[in-house]
Every structure is written in C-alpha cells, then in structure tokens.
Amino acid sequence: MSIKEFSNKEIQISPEHITQKIFLIRGRKVMFAQDLAEIYEVETRILNQAVKRNKERFPDDFMFSLNQEETTQWQGYLSRSQFVILKQGRNIKYLPLVFTEHGVAMLSSVLKSERAVEMNIFIVRAFVKLREMLATNKDLAQRMDKLELEQKDQGNLLASVYSIVKQLIDTPAKSVGKIGFDI
C-alpha cells in the first residue's frame, strides 16, 4: 500500500513503516500528529483543527502536547515538518501533539474520511503487532533468565563435584597395613 505526500512523492506504507513512527514518550507508545496527518493524507493543521473541535473526545490518555523540553529533545525528528519550526528550531510556533493508540482510534471518527478509517485500522494493527512483539521479547527474556539461573545452579553443582574430586585426588591414601589373611 502506498500514499502520496503533498509533494506528490510516493512513499510505501507497511506495518514496519508505521512501527517506525511509534515512539515511547512519558512511558506511552505514541505517534506524532504530523506523521498521522501524512498517513491520513491531510494537512497537519486540518488534523489539529479536527482535534480542537472535538477536544472532549481526546482526554490526556488519548492525546497530549509535548512540553518545551520534550519538543527540544525531539527537534531533530520534528524539524522534518515545515509547520513546527519557524527559524532553525529556535522559535516553536506550536507544541506538537502526540496520540496514543486510543487517540489514533478516535481520530478516524473526527476526520470522517474513508482514508482515515482505512489507515486507522492499519495503524491500530501496527500498535497491536508492536505490543505482541514486546510481549514475545518479554517472554523470551524471562526464559533466558530462567535458563541462566539453571545454568548457574548446574555450574555451582559442577564446582562442588570438582572440589570433592580434587580433595580425593590431593589427599594421600592412608596406609591401612597389610590386607588379606596370614597363613
């Protein structure tokens, strides 16, 4: 699937493309409004206006604005957009909006376009895939920890056996005298 940017340059949309645009900010997986606007094929200002008109649909756990410090941190990523930065990143006109998975789902209802609904499903699936990947990685990490513990226990057991064998080898044999019967 592909979409066209405003410059008519075509870009490919794939689950990997979407997951590359999901970031962890304030402990939440979010997407920037500019990236969502690009995917939905609307201008960022149109997306922002739709959100402002429907503010009650976007509580803080659905969407939030970055603060000045966060905006500075993400400046390199945000500077790709012509609307956010006025003079080489010094004068920020608007603090960027970011949307959680639930906020992305809500966007399709306020944008009310066929493209928004189609892409919304695609994006939510990308969030789900990312969550599954993280769960798989977490499961794998737990298995690795368990294996490491088992290996450590076996290593300790082998060290004990080695120590006992070494003691037996190093200890001189006691002379027990003559063995057998006298005739």
C-alpha positions, 0 to 999 in steps of 0.5 A, spaced: 500 500 500 502 506 498 500 514 499 502 520 496 505 526 500 503 533 498 509 533 494 506 528 490 512 523 492 510 516 493 512 513 499 510 505 501 506 504 507 507 497 511 506 495 518 514 496 519 513 503 516 508 505 521 512 501 527 517 506 525 513 512 527 511 509 534 515 512 539 515 511 547 514 518 550 512 519 558 512 511 558 506 511 552 507 508 545 505 514 541 505 517 534 506 524 532 500 528 529 504 530 523 506 523 521 498 521 522 496 527 518 501 524 512 498 517 513 491 520 513 493 524 507 491 531 510 494 537 512 497 537 519 493 543 521 486 540 518 488 534 523 489 539 529 483 543 527 479 536 527 482 535 534 480 542 537 473 541 535 472 535 538 477 536 544 472 532 549 473 526 545 481 526 546 482 526 554 490 526 556 490 518 555 488 519 548 492 525 546 497 530 549 502 536 547 509 535 548 512 540 553 518 545 551 523 540 553 520 534 550 519 538 543 527 540 544 529 533 545 525 531 539 527 537 534 531 533 530 525 528 528 520 534 528 524 539 524 522 534 518 515 538 518 515 545 515 509 547 520 513 546 527 519 550 526 519 557 524 527 559 524 532 553 525 528 550 531 529 556 535 522 559 535 516 553 536 510 556 533 506 550 536 507 544 541 506 538 537 501 533 539 502 526 540 496 520 540 496 514 543 493 508 540 486 510 543 487 517 540 489 514 533 482 510 534 478 516 535 481 520 530 478 516 524 471 518 527 473 526 527 476 526 520 470 522 517 474 520 511 474 513 508 482 514 508 482 515 515 478 509 517 482 505 512 489 507 515 486 507 522 485 500 522 492 499 519 495 503 524 491 500 530 494 493 527 501 496 527 500 498 535 497 491 536 503 487 532 508 492 536 505 490 543 505 482 541 512 483 539 514 486 546 510 481 549 514 475 545 521 479 547 518 479 554 517 472 554 523 470 551 527 474 556 524 471 562 526 464 559 533 466 558 533 468 565 530 462 567 535 458 563 541 462 566 539 461 573 539 453 571 545 454 568 548 457 574 545 452 579 548 446 574 555 450 574 555 451 582 553 443 582 559 442 577 564 446 582 562 442 588 563 435 584 570 438 582 572 440 589 570 433 592 574 430 586 580 434 587 580 433 595 580 425 593 585 426 588 590 431 593 589 427 599 594 421 600 591 414 601 592 412 608 596 406 609 591 401 612 597 395 613 597 389 610 590 386 607 588 379 606 589 373 611 596 370 614 597 363 613 
